[in-house]
Amino acid sequence: MSSLRVGVMAGALTEGSLLPQLFKEAKEKKGATMAWGYLFELLAGLAAWICYGLMKADYPTVITNGFSVLINLVLMVLIYKYRRYKAQGT
């Protein structure tokens, strides 16, 4: 197996790791299960991987981490929305 395939597979598994949490937040609408610090630190790490991938012209790294950033941003919006909704009591 080539290193490119291993890299793409690793990226796909990593980026997919937060999909269950995203689906859970969308379904339960609670917004209380994830820590903001964790998400911000994860976003910072993903941004660093994107920069690294761009510097090395390693586009599978850029694409998979870019997709992970997108998943995390959607998750953060849902958490904010549902926590705010819950705090308003409606």
Secondary structure, 3 states (H helix, E strand, C coil): CCHHHHHHHHHHHHHHCCHHHHHHHHHHCCCCCCCHHHHHHHHHHHHHHHHHHHHHCCHHHHHHHHHHHHHHHHHHHHHHHHHHHHHHCC
